[in-house]
Amino acid sequence: MDSANASSSGPAEAAQPVVAGLSERDGAILAFERHWWKYAGAKEQAIRDQFQMSATRYYQVLNALIDRPEALAHDPLLVKRLRRLRAARQRARSARRLGIEV
């Protein structure tokens, strides 16, 4: 559907070996998310340069990825942190809709 499977090789991909069940792209996404602040410029531009996909598509893939047990086995600290941040954003959105101060 998109050209996201053809990721460019970079230093982030060699950070950890790919766990069974995770594709090279999935491993590269986790490595990128762990070290994205090291890239110059905006994160959205780095996503476009490294994965050839839009930021929206990247976050869709990332959200599906952090729900997978293979990703948790690959990098438990990162995946738990990303899940925690996602849950906090969801709580904040729900509170805003209900008019509750968080």
C-alpha positions in Angstrom: 0.0 0.0 0.0 2.8 2.4 0.8 6.6 2.3 0.3 7.2 2.1 4.0 8.6 -1.4 3.8 11.6 -0.1 2.0 13.3 1.8 4.8 16.6 3.3 4.4 19.4 1.8 6.4 20.9 3.9 9.1 22.7 3.7 12.4 19.4 3.4 14.3 18.6 0.0 12.6 21.8 -1.6 13.9 21.0 -0.6 17.5 19.3 -3.9 18.4 18.8 -7.1 16.6 15.3 -7.7 15.1 13.2 -10.0 17.3 11.3 -12.8 15.6 7.9 -11.5 14.6 9.1 -7.9 14.0 10.0 -6.8 10.5 13.1 -4.7 9.8 10.9 -1.7 9.4 9.2 -2.3 12.8 12.7 -2.6 14.5 13.8 0.6 12.7 10.7 2.4 13.9 11.3 1.4 17.5 15.0 2.4 17.1 14.0 5.7 15.6 11.5 6.4 18.4 14.2 5.7 20.9 16.7 8.1 19.3 14.6 10.5 17.2 15.9 13.6 19.1 19.4 13.0 17.7 18.2 13.8 14.2 18.5 17.4 13.0 15.4 19.3 12.2 11.8 18.5 12.8 10.7 14.9 13.7 8.2 14.9 10.9 10.9 15.6 8.3 13.1 12.9 9.8 10.2 10.5 9.5 9.7 11.4 5.9 13.4 11.1 5.1 14.0 7.8 6.9 10.7 5.9 6.3 9.3 7.6 3.2 5.9 7.9 4.8 3.8 10.8 6.2 3.9 11.5 9.9 0.2 10.5 10.2 0.9 7.0 8.7 4.1 6.7 10.9 2.0 7.3 14.0 -0.7 4.8 12.9 2.0 2.2 12.4 3.7 3.1 15.7 0.5 2.8 17.6 -0.3 -0.6 16.2 3.3 -1.7 16.8 3.4 -0.8 20.5 0.4 -3.0 21.1 2.2 -6.1 19.8 3.9 -8.4 22.3 6.9 -8.8 20.0 7.6 -5.0 20.3 7.3 -5.3 24.1 9.8 -8.2 24.1 12.1 -6.2 21.8 12.3 -3.0 23.9 10.1 -3.2 27.0 11.2 0.2 28.5 10.5 2.1 25.3 7.2 0.4 24.6 5.9 0.9 28.1 6.8 4.5 28.0 5.1 5.0 24.6 2.0 3.2 25.9 2.0 5.4 29.0 2.2 8.6 27.0 -0.5 7.4 24.7 -2.8 6.6 27.6 -2.1 10.1 29.2 -3.0 11.8 25.9 -6.2 9.8 25.7 -7.2 10.7 29.2 -6.5 14.4 28.6 -8.7 14.3 25.4 -11.5 12.6 27.3 -11.3 15.1 30.1 -11.4 18.0 27.7 -14.5 16.6 26.0 -16.2 16.2 29.4 -15.0 19.6 30.6 -13.0 18.2 33.5 -9.8 19.8 34.6 -6.9 17.2 34.7 
